[in-house]
Amino acid sequence: MSQLIQGRKADLDGLPCSSQTSHFLDNLSPDLVEILNQISQNGGGVWIVGGAVRDWMLGHSPNDIDLAVDLTPEAMIEIFSDAILTGEDFGTVSLRGKNCLYQATTLRTDGEYLDGRRPEKVTWGMSLSDDLERRDFTINAMAIDVARKLLYDPHNGRNDISRGIIRAVGNAHQRLSEDGLRIMRAYRFADRRESGVWEIEHSLKQSISQQKNMLDSISSERIWIEWKKILSGKNSGEVIEMMALEGILDRFLVGEWSDRFSLLDAMKKNLEIFSGIERFALLLCSCTINDVKLICSNLKLSRKERDEIQAIHHMFGHIPEQSNQSMRKYRFILNDFAEKHLIFEMIILESGIKMNNKQGYSIKDLENILQTLRGLEKLNTDLEPLADGNWIMNQTGLTKGIRLGRLKSWLHTIQIERDLTSISQIERVLSTLSWENGDVDNWPQLKFPQ
């Protein structure tokens, strides 16, 4: 690592960094070191704060590194001409690294929180102590002076990390009254990956119970950002159960969740292969489709996210036949999700979840189908239809319209099911189909369930 220049000192007494944290500091990327030095050379104080400090103390490499500085946003933009002013009201600028952006926020004190979301006024400051005082939880209220290798921990976040506790900075009731989203953040931070689920400290837990209605005034977009991170956590099932039993899920999902014991047990299964969106779909498996649509709409999910959840929900309670033809079609339609869907169905059966559509199959059936799927050979056929619209019109005399489109889909379905590889094979199949008559809505299509 390049020689670091010491910036302005903090107004706190620091402690030498541990050998573990020092190891991380010695391996900071050169672009970040250059940024730290530029701030120090221009008379500023600069500290790494928040999640990166927490992660280092847990032995993890952080995804992002955030900085606190005692220079104003205007001064930062003068130093870094290519900086991006990303949070003007809150003093945040984004500094360009080699392959990422570093967020640098001016030390500040916050005014009153009248709307339970954001302070009415922020005041730039020079005090690291005051800045750490306004943060949410003790494990996020630590800072490191990299050049001096000093840790600032005025609220004993290290102690809470060693004990596995999520504790508010100062008065828990006040911290939550300032920003109701901190309720969601408390549960997110409780999931400490390989370290399991940490305890939410008693006074904070009590304040969450008393102030959970504050989530009603938080924007759906902000709730969804935190909820998606919770869903993606290593111990998401245990955290979701905590939230359900304490009435938190009821604030942003439709219905009451504290007594859905079978469903909560299912969420505690090994779900590591599933994404957060897929886990959310499992959580909603016993909901009606209208409730699923309402939940997705209320949380302002993107169209892609809504479509994925609703597509998975539509498949619950359905499995393919075990024949090779049926399995080829099933795998073609679901692709990488084919195996995941069968595992979801196993979890639902094993957990005893009551579904709206009655399931007429057993765990043994699912195991057999899964074995067939895993042993299925790769398709030889092209994935695109061998028979296009022009070819079908020449063979049948059909004109453009729904019957032509459905016949093309029918032939494509047979192509996949039988793994056909030539147009001559398709021609022989066409000669056996009763396509001149019949209801086109009853013709096979490449969809699951049919």
URPECOR-V912734 format. One line per field, one symbol per residue. burial: + if it has 9 or more other C-alpha atoms within 8 Angstrom, else -. Layout:
burial=???
This chain:
burial=---++-++-+------+--+++-++--+---++--++++++--++++++++++++++----+--+++++++++--++-+---+-+--+--+++++++----++++++++++-++-+++++-+-++-++++++++++++++++++++--++++++-+++-++--++++++--+--++++++++++++++-++++---++-++--++-+++-++-++-++-+++++-++++++++++++++++-+++-++++++----++---+++++++-------+++++++++++--+-+++++++++++---++-+++-++-+++--+-+-++++++++-++---+++++-++++++-+-+-+-------+--+-+++-++--+----+---+++-+--++----+----+++++++++++++++-+++---++--+-------------+-++----
